[in-house]
Amino acid sequence: MPNPLVTNFDPKKVIIIFGGVPIGGFADGTFVEISANDEEGFKKVVGADGEVARAQSNDNTHQVTITLLQSSQSNQHLSTVRNADKLTGKAIQPLAITDMNGSTLKYWPQAWLRGDPTEGFGKEVGERPWTFDTGQLAEGNVGGLLP
């Protein structure tokens, strides 16, 4: 019986770039979450006589949440972009997420910050979750880790 494959994951090798600027200072735990906005790739319809048809959804947009430490310098960059968007409505920028540990890649030519992050202050360093809405996904692959 062959030996099981051993892979490694290094969070430092998950690269996130928004508007050409690398984002860093991620919180512990899940620091990036990507959710597809289309709940179904195809909507199935069954007629009275049992005939089945389906309609393809062309919604390939996403919601992306990146959770940073309150101390992250990337908060300032995102805050500046968000403030510019509030004033001009012109802060739509490319967003790319690449997992250099494997083959996962997501690229949206158009993404924008949905709003300001929730904020809190306490005894310990807190988190700042930033949520993006995106236009259509230009390139995407959900891959595994490389050996």
Number of C-alpha atoms within 10 A of each C-alpha: 3 4 5 6 7 8 11 9 14 9 14 12 12 18 15 19 16 21 19 11 13 13 19 19 16 22 20 11 8 11 17 18 11 14 12 15 13 13 10 12 14 13 11 12 12 10 9 7 6 8 8 10 11 11 11 10 12 10 15 15 19 19 18 22 20 20 23 24 19 20 15 16 13 18 21 11 16 20 16 13 19 21 16 13 16 12 9 9 11 12 19 19 17 18 23 19 19 18 21 17 19 18 14 16 17 17 20 22 17 19 25 25 23 15 15 14 19 9 10 10 9 6 5 7 11 14 21 20 20 20 20 17 20 25 17 16 18 12 11 15 11 10 12 12 14 13 10
